[in-house]
Amino acid sequence: MKKLLPFAIAYDFDGTLAPGNMQERDFIPAIRMNTKKFWTEVSNEAKRHHGDNILLYMKLMLDKANSSSVQVRENDFKLYGKNLSFFDGVLQYEENNQTEKGWFDRINEYGKHSGVKVEHYIVSSGIREMIKGTPIAKKFKNIFASSFCYDHHGIAVWPALAINYTTKTQYLFRINKGCLDISDTKEINKYIPENQRAIPFRNMVYIGDGDTDIPCFRLIKDRGGHAIAVFKPSTKGAKEKSKQLITDGRVNYIAPANYKNKSIIDRIVKALIDKLAHDEYLESIK
């Protein structure tokens, strides 16, 4: 049986697969704050300490949870993730009295029919435990996202991993090299010839929604892969912002954050799978 060609799609999470920031749905209301006040405090603390916004929002989550007597065990975070909503087409949906498959199953199936094995990854500054609580968690080969350490009572006490917009690129190299164990710092730094890497960058797609994804967009695009910026059509100025990313040469494509069958992004990704299969065919007949 012919070996399937490897193909990876890496996604940001907030604003890419799900609208808004994951902390805003249930967690911030639970600590009795409004969204604007929470993020303003994060920004002020980052300026005061000359610190990283991601580390400081994680610290603030724990501080506010403690002062509000809100539990912060791993399962509590998973429950917050369980209630997150997604853009159209990410999950299975009904249309014209028919059940349409969700994005991941549909793309996997299309890839398999084309001789391509599709793997999905999350690369996000959001909370991994929350993402693990969502109904799409099992669709990913790995979830690279910020996470917490837990004490002997199972309570979150400290950030275990904080992923910001520049460190995101590390995880694209991990996917590229097949070094998925975050605690392994030796293998990721080992020299591996391009033709021996698990998934070549030209076989990778990165999907994100904004400025914090620019380093990933550029890395993937500059190394022969494909960068796609998605936008929420109902958000004022979102489409224009995405168009600017095209103008600036930072992405290959833009599309509304609609993952339904035959949507723009659906057609783009399927075309990229077809291109990979065709390029492999041309190589085989040389």
C-alpha positions in Angstrom: 0.0 0.0 0.0 1.4 3.4 -1.0 2.4 5.6 1.9 0.3 8.7 2.5 2.0 12.0 2.0 2.3 14.0 5.3 0.5 17.3 5.5 0.1 19.4 8.7 -2.4 22.2 9.5 -1.4 24.3 12.5 -4.1 26.7 14.0 -4.2 29.5 16.3 -7.3 29.1 18.5 -8.9 32.3 19.7 -10.3 34.3 16.7 -9.3 31.5 14.4 -11.4 28.5 15.3 -13.4 30.1 18.0 -14.6 33.8 18.3 -13.2 36.0 21.1 -10.7 34.9 23.8 -11.5 31.7 25.6 -11.1 33.3 29.1 -13.9 35.7 28.3 -16.8 33.2 28.0 -17.1 31.9 31.6 -13.8 32.4 33.5 -13.7 36.2 33.6 -17.4 36.4 34.7 -16.7 33.8 37.3 -14.0 36.0 38.9 -16.5 38.9 38.9 -14.6 41.0 36.3 -15.6 42.3 32.9 -13.5 41.6 29.9 -12.2 45.2 29.4 -11.2 45.5 33.0 -9.3 42.2 33.0 -7.3 42.9 29.9 -6.6 46.5 30.9 -5.2 45.2 34.2 -3.0 42.6 32.3 -1.7 45.4 30.1 -0.9 47.7 33.0 0.9 44.9 34.9 3.0 44.1 31.8 4.0 47.7 31.6 4.7 48.0 35.3 6.9 44.9 35.4 8.3 45.2 31.8 6.9 41.7 31.5 5.3 39.3 29.1 1.6 39.7 28.6 1.0 36.0 28.5 2.7 35.2 31.8 1.0 38.1 33.4 -2.5 37.2 32.2 -1.9 33.7 33.5 -0.8 35.1 36.9 -3.8 37.4 37.0 -6.1 34.5 36.3 -4.7 32.7 39.4 -4.7 35.8 41.6 -8.2 36.8 40.8 -9.5 33.2 41.1 -8.0 32.9 44.6 -9.5 36.2 45.7 -12.9 35.2 44.3 -12.7 31.6 45.7 -13.0 30.2 42.2 -11.5 26.8 41.8 -8.7 26.4 39.3 -8.0 22.7 39.0 -7.3 21.1 35.6 -10.9 19.8 35.4 -12.3 23.3 36.2 -10.4 24.7 33.2 -11.7 21.8 31.0 -15.2 22.7 32.0 -14.7 26.3 30.9 -13.5 24.9 27.6 -16.5 22.6 27.2 -18.8 25.7 26.8 -16.8 27.5 24.1 -18.5 28.2 20.8 -16.9 27.8 17.4 -17.1 29.3 13.9 -19.6 27.8 11.5 -18.5 24.5 10.1 -15.9 23.6 12.7 -18.3 21.2 14.2 -20.8 18.9 12.5 -23.8 20.9 11.3 -27.2 20.6 9.6 -27.9 22.2 6.2 -30.7 21.6 3.7 -32.0 18.7 5.9 -28.6 17.0 5.7 -25.9 16.4 8.3 -22.6 17.8 7.1 -19.3 16.6 8.7 -17.3 19.0 10.7 -14.1 20.6 9.4 -11.6 18.1 10.7 -13.3 14.9 9.6 -14.1 16.4 6.2 -10.5 17.6 5.5 -9.1 14.3 6.8 -11.3 12.3 4.5 -10.5 14.5 1.5 -6.8 14.1 2.2 -7.0 10.4 2.5 -8.8 10.1 -0.9 -6.0 12.2 -2.4 -3.2 10.1 -0.9 -2.5 12.6 1.8 -2.4 12.2 5.6 -3.6 15.3 7.3 -2.5 16.1 10.8 -4.0 19.0 12.9 -2.1 21.0 15.6 -3.0 23.9 17.8 -0.3 26.6 18.4 -1.9 29.1 20.8 -1.3 31.5 23.6 -4.6 30.4 25.1 -5.0 27.8 27.9 -4.2 24.2 26.9 -6.4 22.8 29.6 -9.4 24.8 28.3 -8.8 23.6 24.8 -8.5 20.0 26.0 -12.1 20.4 27.4 -13.6 21.3 24.0 -15.4 18.8 21.7 -12.6 19.2 19.1 -9.7 18.4 21.4 -9.3 14.9 20.1 -9.0 16.1 16.5 -5.5 17.4 17.1 -2.3 15.3 17.1 -0.9 17.8 19.6 -2.1 20.9 21.4 0.7 23.4 22.0 -0.7 26.1 24.3 0.0 27.9 27.5 -0.6 25.7 30.6 -0.3 25.6 34.4 1.6 23.6 37.0 -0.6 22.0 39.7 0.2 21.4 43.4 -0.4 18.2 45.4 -4.0 19.2 45.8 -4.4 19.5 42.0 -4.7 23.3 42.2 -3.0 25.5 39.5 -0.2 27.5 41.2 2.2 28.6 38.4 2.5 28.8 34.6 4.1 25.6 33.3 4.3 26.9 29.7 3.6 30.4 28.3 3.4 30.7 24.5 3.6 34.2 23.1 3.5 35.4 19.5 7.3 35.0 18.9 7.7 31.7 20.7 4.9 30.2 18.7 7.4 29.6 15.9 9.3 27.0 17.9 6.3 24.7 17.7 6.2 24.9 13.9 9.8 23.6 14.0 8.7 20.8 16.4 6.0 19.8 13.9 8.4 20.0 11.1 11.0 17.8 12.8 8.5 15.5 14.6 9.8 16.6 18.0 6.5 16.9 19.8 7.6 16.4 23.4 7.9 19.9 24.8 10.1 18.8 27.7 12.7 17.5 25.1 15.0 20.4 24.4 17.8 18.2 23.0 16.1 16.6 19.9 14.5 19.9 18.7 18.0 21.5 18.5 19.6 18.5 16.7 20.5 19.0 13.1 18.1 17.0 10.9 18.5 17.2 7.1 15.4 18.7 5.4 14.7 15.5 3.5 14.6 13.5 6.8 12.2 15.8 8.6 8.8 14.5 9.6 6.7 17.1 7.7 8.5 19.5 5.3 7.5 23.1 5.6 6.2 23.1 2.1 3.6 20.5 3.3 2.4 22.8 6.1 -0.4 25.3 6.5 -0.7 27.9 9.3 -4.1 29.4 9.9 -4.4 32.5 12.2 -6.3 35.7 12.5 -4.1 38.6 13.4 -0.9 40.4 14.3 0.2 37.9 16.9 0.3 35.2 14.1 2.6 37.2 11.9 5.8 35.4 12.9 4.2 32.1 12.2 2.7 33.4 8.9 6.1 34.5 7.7 8.0 31.4 8.8 5.6 29.1 7.0 5.3 31.3 3.9 9.1 32.0 3.6 9.9 28.3 3.8 7.5 27.3 1.1 4.4 26.5 3.1 1.1 28.3 3.0 -0.2 31.0 5.4 -4.0 31.7 5.7 -5.4 34.7 7.6 -9.1 34.3 8.6 -11.4 37.1 9.7 -14.8 37.5 11.3 -16.9 39.2 8.6 -19.1 40.9 11.3 -16.1 42.6 12.9 -15.5 46.1 11.6 -12.2 46.5 9.7 -11.4 42.8 10.0 -11.4 42.1 6.3 -9.3 45.2 5.5 -6.8 44.1 8.1 -6.5 40.7 6.5 -6.2 42.2 3.1 -3.2 44.3 4.4 -1.5 41.0 5.4 -1.7 40.0 1.7 -0.4 43.4 0.6 2.5 43.2 3.0 3.4 39.7 1.7 2.8 38.0 5.1 0.2 35.5 4.0 -0.7 33.6 0.9 -4.5 33.7 1.3 -7.3 35.3 3.3 -10.8 33.9 4.0 -13.8 34.5 6.3 -13.7 32.3 9.4 -16.4 30.0 8.0 -15.3 26.3 7.8 -18.4 24.9 6.2 -18.2 22.6 3.2 -17.4 24.5 0.0 -16.6 27.7 1.9 -13.6 29.7 0.8 -11.2 28.2 3.3 -12.5 24.8 2.6 -11.7 25.2 -1.1 -8.3 26.7 -0.4 -7.1 23.9 1.8 -8.5 21.2 -0.5 -6.7 22.9 -3.4 -3.5 22.8 -1.4 -3.9 19.1 -0.7 -4.5 18.5 -4.5 -1.4 20.5 -5.3 0.7 18.4 -2.9 -0.6 15.2 -4.4 0.0 16.5 -8.0 3.6 17.7 -7.2 4.3 14.2 -5.8 3.0 12.6 -8.9 5.2 14.9 -11.1 8.3 13.9 -9.0 7.4 10.2 -9.4 7.4 10.3 -13.2 10.7 12.3 -13.7 
